């Protein structure tokens, strides 16, 4: 099974390195940590949504997953064959949250293939830094990781992540090659009205982490008729300081002004705007809500809109649900859009 042992070990060492960095970066004189800290600072300078707290959170989640136990358990479900012909896989990375394309990167290398990555202009610092560390642990990766600008050439397959608009462009350029092309998705929460304050605070993590920019962020809630929104606002109150981030505050002010001028009915607590809306993709600093009559009817609606939904947060209401506060802590086998990336790569 362990056809790519040296690569696996490199990722385990990377996990340890990230874990140590997250714990000691403020107090250590270690040169590698200093270089890592500089990279996180450059990432924020490039993209002010990538503040230190969010970058460290993303790194910490990866340090938890990049252990020998987690990786071998995950890979034990696949037949890894080192005699298989190596293919070059083009990765078109998104840049909405820090290291959003790292799972694809991990899958390509552990499936024994080569990476040709086109980074988002919003996130060009972190992945090359981590790649450099991996290569220092497993020099054979030097020939398997390539970052490119401009057009892809000489590739065998593509994994491209973007918007509904860019997906048409991806289909046009990459449609003749084996591909995974991802479009916009959002996550939703189903509330019953019986949630504890702790559950609603945890839901705040699903809404506000990464400023709501990820496809796993909750951008819409379903609530029963006569739902008491005061309880929801009390639950998310600990996230009030998010309004002090300039770009978030600008979005909040702009969207509030647009809604008010359009005479939409809104609920507002000073850092989040709630608007009744059937859509899934709410603007930054806004959260859509929709009332439901029956759970059976709601389940049918969610099923009919499955292609728009990444995660469903709830507490014992739906089968495929995620716990409050856990959307930004995916496991290794939580594949984006429900498409098994590893199977795709191993069948090339």
N, C-alpha and C positions, 0 to 999 in steps of 0.2 A: 504493500500500500504506500509506504513512504518513499515514493520515487524521487522526491525533491527534498531530501533531508537537509542539505546545506541551506537551501532557501527557507525552509521551515524554521531551522535554528536561527537564521538571521532575523526572522520576524519575531521570534521569541525574545531574542536579545534586544530588538527594537522596543518591544513591550516593556522590558525591564528598564531600559534607558529612559523611556517616556515616563514611566512610573516614578523613577528616582528624580527625574527633572521636575515633575509636578510637585513632589514633596519638598525638594531642596533648592529650587531655582533661586529663591530669595536669599539664601544663607550660604550658598556654596561658592568657592573660588575656582571650581572645576572649569577648565577652559572650554570643554565640550558643552557644559551647561550654559556658559556665557554666550557661546555661539548660538545655541538653541534659543536663549532668551532674546538675543539680537534678532533672530529670525521671526519670533513672535511679534516683536516690536515693529519690524519692517512690514509684516503682514497687516498690522493695524494701520500703519501709515498709508499702505496701499488701499486699504478698504476699511473705513472707520466703523463698519458694522462688526468687524472682527476685533472687538475689544478683548483685553487680556482675559477677562473672566470667561468669555465664550470660547476663546481659543483653548484655554486650559481645560475647560469642561470637555471639549471635543477630544483633546489629547487624552484626558483621563479615561474617557469611555473606551478609547482604543487600547490603552494600557491594560484595562480589565480583560479585554478580549484576546489580546496577543500573548497568551500563555500557552505552554506546551499542551496542557490539559484541554483547554477550549479548542485550540486549533486541531489537535489530533482527533478529538471527539467529532468535530465538524467534518473533517476530511475522511473519517472512517466510513461515511455514507457514499463515498465515491471511489471508483477504480482509477487510480492514478498510475499511468503507464509511462515510464521514462523512455521507452522505445518509440513512443508516438511521435510523429513528425511535429516539429515546433512551428507554430503559426505566429504571424505578426498581427496583433489585435490593436486597432486604432481606438483610443479612448478620447471622446470629446467630453471634457469635464464641465460641469456646472460650477458656479462660484457663489452660490447663495449663502452657504454656511461653510465654516472652516472644514477642509478636508472631506468635502461631500463625496468626492469620487474615490476615496481611499478603499472602499470595499471592492470596487471593480478592479482597482490596481492590485489588491491582494489576491483576488480570484485569478486574474490573468497569470501572475507569477507562480502561484501555487498549482496551477493547472499545467505548468511547464511551458507556457507560451511567452512570447515577447510583447513588450508594450511600446506603442507609438502614441504618446499622449499629447493632446493639444489642451493646454491649460486655459481656464477662464482668465481673462485679464484682471478679474477681481481676486484671484487666489493663485499667484505664481510663486509664492515664497515657500510655503510649508512642505508641499510634497517633494520638490527637489531637495530640500534639506534632509528630509527623512530618507529619500532615495540614496543620498550620499552616505548616510550612516549604514544602510542596508548593504551597499556595495563594499563598504569597509569590512563588513562581517562576512560577506560572500562575494568575492571578486568576480565570480562567474556572472553576476547580475549586471556587470558593466555593459555587456553586450546585449542585455535583455531589456534595458530601460532607456528609452529615447524620448526626449521632449522636443516637439516640433512647433514651428510657427507656419502659418500659411496652409497650403493644401497638403492632404495626406497623399503619399505615393507608396506603391509596393506594400499594400496591406492585404490581409486575408479575410478579416472580419472587423466589424465596428460595434462599439457600444457607445451610444450618443445620448446625452441627457440635456434637455433644453425645454423650451416652452412649446405651446401648441403651434405657434408660428414657425419656430425653427425646426420643428419636427417635419414640416413639409419640405423644407430645404434639405434636411437629412435624408428623407425618403428619396428625393431626386438624385442626390449625389451617392448615396450608399445603398440604395434599394437593390442593386444587383449582387451585392455581397451578403453573406450571412450577417444578420444585424439584430441588435436590441436597440430600439429607438423609444426613448421615454418622453412623455409629454407632461403637461401640468397635472399635478394631483394635489389634493389637500386632505387634511384629516378632520374628523368630526368627533364630537362627544354627544352621548345620549344621556340626559339627566332625567331622573325620576321625581326630583323634589325632596327626596329623602337622604340626600348626600350629607355627610358630616362636614363640618368646617374644614377638617384636615384633608378630606378628599377634594374639596373645592380649592383649597390652597395648592394641593398637588396638581390639580388641573391647571392652575395658573402657570406652573412650570411648563406644561404642554403648550400653553398659549404664548408665553412671553420668551421662553428660551430662544436664543438667536434672533430676538425681536420679531419672532413669528415668520421668519423668512424661509423656513424649511418645509418640505412637502409633508413631513411628519408632525408639523405644528398644527394644533387645533385652530381652525379658522372659522368654524361654525359649530353652534350647539343646537341640539334639538331639545325642546322643553315641553312639558305638559301644559295644557290650558291652565290659566290662573297661577302660573309659576311665580314664586316670590323672588324677584331679581335682587332684592336687598341681601338675601343670603349669599347669592353668587358674588355680589360686590364685596361683602364682608370677607368672603373666603379669599378673594384675590388681592385684598388690600395690601398684603406684604410686598407686592410688586410695584408699589406706587412710585418708587424712585426711578423707574424706567423712563419716566417723562423728562428726566434730566439729561438724557442722551439727545444731542441736538437734532440729529437726523430723524429720530423717532418723534421728537416734539414737533418738528416741522411737518411731518406727515399727519400727526394728530391734529394740528391746527388747520392744515389744508383740508383734510377730509371732513372735519367738523364744519368748516365754512361751506364746503360744497353741499353737504347734507342739509344744513340749515337754509341755505339759499334755495335749495330744491324743495324745501318744506317737507322733507322726510321726517317721520317721527323717529327720534333716537333716544336712547338711554345713555347717560354719560357720567363717569365718576371722576373726571379730571385727568385720567391717563388711558382710558379705553372707551371707545364708542361702540355701543351695541345698536345694530340696525336689523330690523326684520327683513329677511331677504331669502329667496329660494336658491340663490347661487352658492357655490362652495368657496370661491376664492375671495376672501375679504381683503381690502387694502390694509397696509401697515397701520397699526394703532386702532383698527376696527375689528369687530367680531360680529359675524352674522348669526342670527338666531331664527328658528322656525318652530312653530307649535305643532305638536302631533296629537291626534285623537286617541289612537290605539297603538300598542306596541306591534301588533301584527301588521297593521297598515304601514308603520314606520319601517319595519324590517323589509317589507316589499319595496318601499321607496329606495331604501339603501341598496338593496340588491339590484334594482334597476339602474342605479347610478354608480355601480361598483367601479367602472372605469375611471371615475373622477376622484375616487377615495383611496387614500393610502392607508390610513389607520382609523380605527374606531375605538374611542375611549369610553368605557362604561364600567359599572360595578354590578356584574352578575345579571346583565340584561340580555346581552347578545353572545353568540358562540365565539365569534372571531374578535373578541374585544381585547383591549390592552388596558392595564391598570392605570389609574390616575397617576400622573407624574412620570410615566415610563416611556412616552413616545420617543424621546431623544436618547434612549438607551437600548437600541436594537441589538439583537443577538446576531451571530455570524450567519445563521440560516434565515434571517429576516430579509428576504430579497426584495428590492424595490419593485413595485408594481406586481408582486407575486410571481415574477419571472425568475426561474432558477438560473442565475448567471453561471454557476459552476457547471451545470449540465450542458448549457449552451457551449461553453468553452471546451469541454471534454469531447463534444461531438463534432468539433470542427475537423 
